[in-house]
Structures are given as structure tokens and as C-alpha cells.
């Protein structure tokens, strides 16, 4: 198979494989009450204390209304708490509970393992080449989204 076909095949199949494997790896018995999508919302909230609904929605590329539905579920399941700003009642701060931080750490560990699996196969001189290739891929996706 030539380089173009090999790269195309890897890219096409890799995204689906990552999504399926990630769900299998991170939605364990302990976190069976949330979805892979919920886990990515938890990741977007992060461990800081100044996350807002609008900032998280922007980070995920969704509307605040779309985020609200998922947030209601995560609040009910005790992964996240919401608090209105005392200064500006329109602003809603969100932060992870201890349970949410545990899920965040679990998900983060999967990403560490995934990244280390790639880096461990490369020589020191190959890492900048991979970074450049992945930056090009990220640039393509961001540019493609803006064209839509």
C-alpha cells in the first residue's frame, strides 16, 4: 500500500477505534453512570475553580443550551456542582466534586497512557515530525469547521 492510502486508512479507522476504546477504557464499573460524552464534559470543566457554563460550552464547541442538558445529569449524579455568581447572576460557575475529580483523573490517565504509547515508539528526532504532522491535522480540522 502506498503512503497516501496507508495514512488515509489509519486516519479513517483510528478516530473510530479511539472513540470506542476510550469509552471501553474509561467507562468502568465505577463510572458506569456516565457516558463518554459526559467524561469529555468533565475533562472540559477541568480541575480549576473558575469554569463557567459559557466557557465550557465554547471549549466543547456547543451551545450553552446543549451543555445545560448534560450538566443537569452530571449535577444529579454528583459529578459537578453549579453556583451562580454573586456579582453577576447571569454567570454560572461549574466545578467538579470529589467524584468528578476522580473521574477526571481516571480519564486523564487514559490519555497519558495513549500518548506514552505513541512517544515510546519514536526516536527523539521523530517526535518533532509527529508533532508537525499532528499540528497540520489539527489545523485542517479547525479550518474545515470554520468553513461549515
C-alpha positions in Angstrom: 0.0 0.0 0.0 1.4 3.5 -0.8 1.9 6.2 1.8 -1.3 8.1 0.9 -3.5 5.0 1.2 -1.8 3.9 4.4 -2.2 7.3 6.0 -5.8 7.6 4.9 -6.6 4.1 6.2 -5.0 4.9 9.5 -6.8 8.2 10.0 -10.2 6.9 9.0 -10.1 3.9 11.3 -8.1 5.5 14.1 -10.8 8.0 15.1 -13.5 5.4 15.4 -11.1 3.0 17.2 -10.0 5.7 19.7 -13.6 6.7 20.5 -14.7 3.0 21.0 -11.6 2.0 23.0 -11.7 5.2 25.1 -15.3 4.5 26.0 -14.5 0.9 27.0 -11.4 2.0 29.0 -12.9 4.9 30.9 -16.5 3.9 31.4 -15.6 1.3 34.1 -17.8 -0.2 36.8 -17.1 2.9 38.9 -18.2 5.3 36.3 -20.9 3.3 34.6 -23.5 6.0 35.3 -22.0 8.4 32.8 -21.3 8.4 29.1 -18.1 9.1 27.1 -19.6 12.4 26.2 -20.1 13.2 29.9 -16.5 12.3 30.6 -15.4 14.8 27.9 -17.5 17.5 29.6 -15.8 16.6 32.9 -12.5 17.0 31.1 -13.5 20.4 29.7 -14.5 21.6 33.1 -11.1 20.6 34.4 -9.9 20.9 38.0 -9.8 24.7 38.2 -12.4 26.7 40.1 -13.3 29.4 37.6 -15.0 27.4 34.9 -18.3 28.9 33.6 -21.0 27.3 31.6 -20.3 29.6 28.6 -16.5 28.9 28.8 -17.0 25.1 28.8 -19.6 25.3 26.0 -17.2 27.3 23.9 -14.3 24.8 24.7 -16.6 22.0 23.5 -17.9 23.9 20.5 -21.5 23.5 21.6 -24.2 26.0 22.8 -24.8 26.7 26.4 -28.3 25.2 26.0 -26.9 21.9 24.8 -24.5 21.9 27.7 -27.3 22.5 30.2 -28.9 19.2 29.5 -25.7 17.2 30.1 -24.9 19.4 33.1 -28.3 18.7 34.8 -27.5 15.0 34.5 -23.9 15.4 35.9 -25.2 17.6 38.8 -27.8 14.9 39.6 -25.2 12.2 39.6 -23.0 14.4 41.9 -20.0 14.8 39.5 -20.5 18.6 39.2 -21.9 21.5 41.2 -23.2 24.8 39.8 -23.1 28.1 41.5 -24.4 31.5 40.3 -22.0 34.4 40.6 -22.8 36.8 43.4 -21.5 39.7 41.3 -23.4 38.8 38.0 -26.3 36.4 38.4 -26.1 35.6 34.7 -22.8 33.9 35.2 -22.9 30.2 36.3 -19.7 28.7 37.7 -19.3 25.0 37.5 -16.8 22.8 39.2 -16.1 19.2 39.8 -17.0 17.4 43.0 -14.6 14.9 44.6 -16.4 12.2 42.5 -16.0 14.4 39.4 -12.2 14.9 40.1 -11.8 11.2 40.4 -13.5 10.7 37.0 -11.3 13.5 35.6 -8.1 11.8 36.9 -9.2 8.4 35.5 -9.8 9.9 32.1 -6.6 11.8 32.2 -4.6 8.6 33.0 -6.0 7.0 29.8 -4.7 10.0 27.8 -1.3 9.7 29.5 -1.1 6.0 28.6 -2.2 6.7 25.0 0.3 9.5 24.5 3.1 7.5 26.1 2.3 4.5 23.8 2.9 6.7 20.8 6.0 8.5 22.1 7.7 5.3 23.3 7.8 4.0 19.6 9.6 7.1 18.4 13.2 8.2 18.5 14.0 11.7 19.8 14.3 13.1 16.2 11.0 11.7 15.2 8.9 13.4 17.8 9.1 16.9 16.2 8.0 15.3 12.9 5.0 13.7 14.5 4.1 17.0 16.3 4.3 18.9 13.0 2.1 16.3 11.3 -0.5 16.4 14.1 -0.5 20.2 14.1 -1.3 20.0 10.4 -4.1 17.7 11.0 -5.5 19.9 13.8 -5.2 22.9 11.5 -7.2 21.1 8.8 -10.0 20.2 11.2 -10.2 23.7 12.7 -10.2 25.2 9.2 -12.7 22.8 7.9 -15.1 23.5 10.9 -14.8 27.3 10.2 -15.8 26.7 6.5 -19.0 25.0 7.5 
